[in-house]
Amino acid sequence: MTKPSGSSTSWVAANLDGTTLTAWPVTGGTAGPAQVQRLQDRSPAALAAGLRRVRSSGAQPLILGGSPLVPPQMVPAEPAAMHLATAELEELTVHALPGLSQTAPCGLIEGAAARLRGFLQLNPDWDGVVCLPGSTVTHWVQVSAREAVSFQSALTGQLAAAVMQPMALDADTGCNGAALAAAAADGIAKPELLAARLATLQAEARLGRLPAEDACGRLWGLLLGAELAASRPYWLGQNVALLADAPLQAVYSAALDAQGLPVTVADPQRMTLEGLTRAWTAE
């Protein structure tokens, strides 16, 4: 891929995660503050409009992670070695980072691919599991010899948002740590009761029998307990790296700590920017 003239001095790093578009203007190798937009939907038109808003001039190259503009790479794959591919989005030329896909179980990593790439660029000898929570989906990626060998995904964030709505909870509600740990233990022990436990919790909250912090803790504990039960083959006895934005970092850390797991925590925004930057400078 040939870089446009002047691309070394000014370009835009952007990442799409669900309908959240985060962008950093980069000038002279220094990234400016992150600009976060909530797009109307995941349509190409909405993405193109969002990218136009973060571009200061038509000459700035656009480096994009998390989009479906280019086909994903099948695992096993080496995330730190993935190359950008050029795609056209309306009148925009976009240099897109591929995601990762898997045949069995069928899986797709898009919004978290740049985050994973950045972490493995900075930690090339990491062997273990990388946990990538997102607002809708969480991925558990097995990493060995610099390769993403396999992964398992869970729609925990999407389920939490759906259950929270009638309980008048939101993402900013603080969670009771003790309630979260107890519910996580229950969720791991009896994941088959998740739907019934959530129904009971929602009823208690709507009847005013639970403080919001306790309801939040139990909700996340039950969901994370079921997720941890399903992903046990990934994390049991492994090194675990957690790359999550707040407040997801807090609830995942609490649930993992309750299992006695040592966890390496890394800044997800820094990892995403690093992944996009190294992909662009390597071209």
Secondary structure as UniProt FT lines:
FT   TURN            5..9
FT   STRAND          10..17
FT   TURN            18..19
FT   STRAND          20..27
FT   TURN            28..29
FT   STRAND          30..31
FT   STRAND          35..38
FT   HELIX           44..54
FT   TURN            58..59
FT   STRAND          62..65
FT   STRAND          73..74
FT   HELIX           79..81
FT   STRAND          85..89
FT   TURN            90..91
FT   STRAND          92..96
FT   STRAND          100..102
FT   TURN            103..106
FT   STRAND          107..109
FT   TURN            111..112
FT   HELIX           113..122
FT   TURN            124..125
FT   STRAND          128..132
FT   STRAND          138..144
FT   TURN            145..146
FT   STRAND          147..154
FT   HELIX           156..164
FT   HELIX           165..167
FT   TURN            171..172
FT   HELIX           177..189
FT   HELIX           191..193
FT   HELIX           194..206
FT   TURN            207..208
FT   HELIX           212..230
FT   HELIX           232..235
FT   TURN            236..237
FT   STRAND          240..242
FT   TURN            246..247
FT   HELIX           248..258
FT   TURN            259..260
FT   STRAND          263..265
FT   HELIX           268..281
//
